[in-house]
Amino acid sequence: MTTTTQLDIKTIETVKATVPVLAEHGTAITTRFYQLLFTNHPELKNIFNQSNQKKGKQPVALANAVYTAAANIDQLENILPVVKQISYKHRSLNIKPEHYPIVGENLLKAMQDVLKEAATDDIISAWAKAYGVIADVFIDVEKEMYQQTENTFGGWTGYRNFTVIQKEKESDVITSFYLKPVDNKAIPTYEPGQYVTVKVDIPSIPYTCQRQYSLSCKPNSEFFRLSVKREDGIANNPDGVVSTYLHDSVEEGDSIALSAPAGNFVLNDEKKPLVLLSGGVGLTPLTSMLETVVEQQPNREVYYIHAAQNQNVHGLKDAVKQIADQHDNVHSFIVYEKCEDQNACDKVGFVDLPWLQSVLPTNEASFYFCGPEPFMKAINKALKEWNVKDEDIHYEFFGPQSDLN
């Protein structure tokens, strides 16, 4: 990989000296960056989730990434795991090397706009050099990912059209789409927990929309399955426009464009007990893991815990129940925030540490969790309090990376 040996000592010292400034003004800089980027290059709007922009999640995530890069500018190998995680999303969104100079130009301009006279020529010059090195790290990692994807049996780069062969309502808010390639050629195997990017043109939106959705079934050679939660969305509010479009306008026989599977939130092959915790539509990657582990590791103890608002919005419930009924090593639990029928769930309320300790025999297990951010923060806090080892805690964000602590 590209290293910071390309940077002189003065540049490294100047960049590291800006770390406190980034801690204070980072989000203001990245917010200004996105304003500049979309004004100067509106064609790039399709790459970014405008809902996350509106909520301020993307600027915060980018600010954290810039801060981390600055703090580790003399040892970029320390952030390689984060680089790989972001690069998977970039590869899925078809980010190319030519995008990086555009980002760099607007990021430096945003620094100048926010920091004003504090953004001296030395600081901007140092950051220009540092950004070039950081960009090269991403470009190198993503080049390898593109090559690996293209060379995988059934793999492809860019987008490929898939036909909806089946559309199935899973709950009041979740619908599954079964997809086969229009060209009828092979599809690649994938790791349970990975996702694809869906690209659609929506008549009410002036740019192509892209959203990433987890594959919700075990890897197979026949089809992909996406289980999508409908979020309310209208033309002037980007939150949910893609899911609403998929629910309302995409029918069996229609086609949509997909990227190849990506992501590093994947099932391990350890023998220790596996605990899967999902909240809401966060069940999608974990259901894929559950379907896979019962085939590949039939003797591994598995505990699947799902939390939802109520039974009406609980998707893929029958599929999980069937697996639990057929495999003695699978133990399934349901937690509803509200539940009129006490027999419909194992707990009314929320997942908390005392309850987890009452249903799980040990904290010596591999824990995977996914769901809304409040759910994930609560689970992470509970696992830390239970002294679960850091290497046994695995999670996936739907959207920009955040800080669970």
Buried (B, 14 or more C-beta within 10 A) or exposed (E): EBEBEEBEEEBBEBBBEBBEBBEEBBBBBBBBBBBBBBEEBEEBBBBBBBBBBEBBBBBBBBBBBBBBBBBBBBEBEEBBEBBBBBBBBBBBBBBEEEBBEEBBBBBBBBBBBBBEEEBEEEBBBBBBBBBBBBBBBBBBBBBBBBEEBEEBEBBBBEBBEBBBEEBEEBBEBBBBBBBBBEEEEEBBEBBBBBBBBBBBEBEEBEBBBBBBBBBBBBBEEEBBBBBBBBBEBEEEEBBBBBBBBBBEEBEEEEBBBBBBBBBBBBBBEEEEBBBBBBBBBBBBBBBBBBBBBBEEBEEBBBBBBBBBBBBEBBBBBEBBEEBBEEBEBBBBBBBBBEBEEEEBBBBBEBBBBEBBEEBBEEBEBBBBBBBBBEBBBBBBBBBBEBEBEEEBBBBBBBBBBBEBE
